[in-house]
Amino acid sequence: MSDLPSSADVLGSSNPHGWPSLESEGLCKSYGRRQSRFDAVRGVSLKIAPGEVLAFLGPNGAGKTTTIKMIAGLIRPDKGWVKIAGRDPHREPQALRGVGAVLEGNRNLYWRLTPLENLEYFGVLRGMSRKRVRSRGLELLEAFDLLDKRKEPVQKLSRGMQQKIAIAVALIHQPKLLLLDEPTLGLDVEAGETVKKLVRQVATSGCAILLTTHQLNVAEQLSDRVAIIRAGQIVAEQPTEALIRQFSQGSAYRIEFEGAMDAERQEKLEALGATIKGQFIHYLPTADTASATLYELLHILEPLPLLEVRQDRPDLTDVFLQLVQKND
């Protein structure tokens, strides 16, 4: 894939006022009446800066879809408000011109049309002139390394190419906010990596991205921050790495060594709380003595050759499961 231009003229959108691309405060939405009343969303507040990727995660039924529909202006909140680049989509429909969306399964494409025809069609729907939309469509196809496929029907292209076209269609009108749902679902490894690279380049151009996915490894790789919703409420919102580090406290260490372990060493290691299985030592330190005891353990092992010393660090999947299963 060719390098994308760094200018926001092709991929993203300028933000001269410096507003957050997305800001919501205290969003609430309920369904039903009286005893059958159900609170789908309870006080959800989100903010995404230009060029930032926020992974919005939660189990099925947690309130993600309802929240996104309120952000996209499809349903009105019972309480709270939404602003897209400083404008309320529920009071100013023009605010929705600042939003692009890529739905799981490429549902924003017409399969019998070519990539360029899709771009032209959706660009005109967004209020762009035919001349401008054709020019921008060709720019996007070139940026996404798809110019040579511009006259092929979308249904004849690979899944990876179709996903790139879906993203290009969502960017045709230079939105300030991209709603991105399951960007790599169903793609092979190579196509998935290409799409992930493209998503980061879109963010670098200045377009904010609200990412929803059940592929938590993808969310970990792409996101700057994570917001996790459970039973209609945000239960965690932090920078991705900070959230994972928070759950790394007390993580176990795994040490692989070479050579024979004598009985005296083994006894000393076990006294520190380590367990030994073959050529591996597993050690779970306490919060107070983690560093000191680890160095003491390594000193006991000297001069046995060490092949690896690794902390078993949780990933975003581990963090997510701990948060959404809490008190269930």
N, C-alpha and C positions, 0 to 999 in steps of 0.2 A: 504494500500500500504506500502510495506516495505521501510525502510530508504535507500536512495541512497548513495553509497560511495561518500565521499567528494573529492576523487582524480579525476583529469581531465583525468586519464587513461580510465575511462569508458564513461563519458558523453562528456567531452569537449576536448580541444586541447591546448597544451602548446604554448606559444608565447615568445620564448627566446630573440627575438630582441626588444620587447617592442613596436612594431608598433601598430597603431590603427587597429582593425580588419577590419574596413571599413573606407575609406576616399574618398570622392568625392569633386571636386572643379569645380564650374562654369559650370555644365552640361547644355547643350542646345540641343534641338532637334526640328526640324521643319518638316512639311509635306506639300506637294503640291508645286505649283509654282506660282510666280507672284501674281495676285490678289487673288488667292485661297490659298495662303500660310498661314499655320496655325502654330503658335509657341506653341507646346505642353508642352515643358519644357524650362524655361528661367532662367538660372543661378543658378541651385540647387546645394548647397554644404551641405554635411552631413559628420558626423564623429561619429563612434561608437567605444568605448573602449572595450577591452576584458571583458566579464562578464556583459556588460551593455545591457539593453533592451530599444530600441528606438521605440516608437510608431509613425509610419509614416501615418498621417491621412489626409484625404481630401475628398470632395464630388466626385461623379462620373464625369469623364472628367477633373479632376484637374491636371492630369499628374503623378499620382502615378505609374500606370502600366508602362508607358514609362520610368520613372526613374528607376524602379526596373529592367526592361529589359536591360537598359544600365549598371546597377550594375552587373547583371548576365552575361554580355557579349553577350546578344542575339541581341542587336542592337548597332551600333556605335553612339556615340554622335557627333553632328556637331561641338561642342566646349566643352572644359573641359576634365577632366580625372577622372578615377576611380582607386583606389588601394585597393586590398584585402590583408591584412597583408603585405603591402609594395610592392605588385606586381600588375601590370596592366593586367587585364584579356583580354584586347583587343590586347595586344602585346605579352603576355605570357599566352597561354591557360592553362598552368599548374596551374595558379593562381586560376582557377575555382575548382580545387580539394579542395580548402579551403572553399567551399560554400556547404551548404545543404539547401534543400527547402522542405517545407510542404505546399502543395496547398490545398485550400478550397475544401472539398468534397472527401478527401483521394484519389486524382487522381494519387498519386505516389505509389499506391499499386496494385498488381494483386490479385483479389478477390478469385480466385480458388486456389492460392498457400497458404501454411501455413505461419505463421509469420516467422519462421526460414528460409523457402525457399525464402521469399521476401528479408530478410536480406542478405542471401547468394547471391542471384541473383544481387541485386544492389551493394553489396560490390565488387563482381567480376567486374562489369561494371566500378567501380571506380578504378580498377587496383590492388585490394587487392588479395593476394593469397587465395586459397580455405581453406587452413588450418587456416590462420589468420582470415578470415572472419567468419568461423564457430565458432571459439573461441570467437571472439568479439560479434557475434550475440547472443550467449548463455549468455554472460556477460550482454548485454543490456536487454535481455528478463528477466533475473533475477532481474536486477536493476529496471525494470518497472513492476515487479510483474506479469509477463506473462509467466514464464517458463512452467507452467502446461498447457498453451494453445499453445505451440510451434508446435504441430502437427495437430491443428484444422484449416480447411480452413478459411481464413479471413472473407469470406462472412457469416459465421455462428456466428461470434463474435459480441458483442454489439458495438454501435457507439463509445462509450468511449474507448473500447479496440482497435478498429480500428484506432482511432486518436492517441493513444499511440504508436501503431505499426508504423504509418506513421512518427511520430517524431523519433522513433528508427531507421527507415530506413534512415532518413535524417542525422542521427548522426553516421551511420555505419563507415564512413571514418574519424571520428573525425574532423569535419570542424571547422574553426575559426569563421565562420559567418553562422547563420541560418536565412533564409528568411521564415518567419512564417505568413501564410495567414489564417485569420479567424479560430483560433485554437479551439474555443468552439462553433462554429455555429452548431445548430441542436442537441446539447447535452443536456441531462437532467441536473438538478441542481447538483446532486452528481458527475456525470461524468465530468461536466464542472469544478467543484472545483478540482477534481483530476488532470485534464489536466493543470489547472492554477498552481497548486502546482508543477507539473512536469516541466513546463516552467521556473519557478523561480529556480528550482534546476539545470536545464540545464545551466542557466545563472551563477549561483553560481560556477559551475564547470569551468568557464572561457570562455565559448562560447558566443560571442556577438549575439544579436537577433535583427533583423529588423522586427517589428511586424506591419502588416496591418490588420485593422478590422473596420467594421462599428458598432461594439458593443463597444461604447465608455466607458461603465462602465468597461469592460474587459481591455481596454487600460489603464484606470486610475489605476486599481489594479495592472497591471503587469509591467508598464513602469517606467523606471527611468527618461527618458526624452521624450518630445513630439516634433515632427516637423509637422506643419500643412501646407499643400500646397493648394494654391488656384490659379486657372488660370495659372498654370505652375510655380508659384513662391512660395518660402517659406515665409509665413506671420508671423510665430511664431516658435521659437525653444528655449525651456527652459526646465529645470528640471520640471517634472510634477507638483509637489507641489507648486513650485514657480510661475508657470503660473496660477494655480488656485487661489493662494493668491493674485496675481496681480489683478484679476477680482473680488476679495472679497471686495475691497475698497468700502465703502458706502453701504454694505449689511445691510439689515434690521434685527432688533432683534424681537424675538417673546417671550413674557413673559406670562406664565400661572400662575394664582394666585387662591387662595381659599378665600371665604368670600364675603361679599357685598361691593361694591365700592360706597362710599358716594360721594355726589355732589361736595364737596370742593376738594377732591382728583382728581376727574375726570376733574374738571376745570383746576387744576394745570398741570396735565398730558397733556391735550390738548394744553395748552399754550406752552409746550415744543415740540409740533409737533406729539405727540403720538395719535393713534386712539384706541378706546376700543370697543371690540365686545364680549359681554358676559364675560367669564372668561379669555379672551385673550387680550393682549396689543400688538399692532404692532408699532414699532418705527424705523424710518429711519433717522439715524444721519447724520449730515454734516461732511465732512472730518476734519474740524478744531476743532469741539467740541464733537467728538464721545465719548471719554472716560468720560469727565467731565459731559456731559449731561446725559449719561447713569447712572452714579452713583447718580446724582441728582434725576433722575426718580425713581431709586430703593429706595432712601431715602424717597421719597414721599409715596411710597407704604408701608413702615414700619408702623405697625407691621403685615400687612396682610401676611399669609403664601404663599411662592412662591413654585410652583411645578416644574417650569422649566424656565430657561433663555437660549435661544438658538439663535445663529446667523444663519440666513438663508444663508448659504454658498453655492455659486454656485458649480456645479460639472463640470467635463470635457465636458459633453454634452453642458452645458450652454456656456462655453468658446468657444467651437468649433463653435457653431451656431453664436455667436457674430462675430467671426473672418471671417467665410466663407460667411456670409450674408452682411458683411460690404460693403457699396457702391453698392450693387446689385440693 
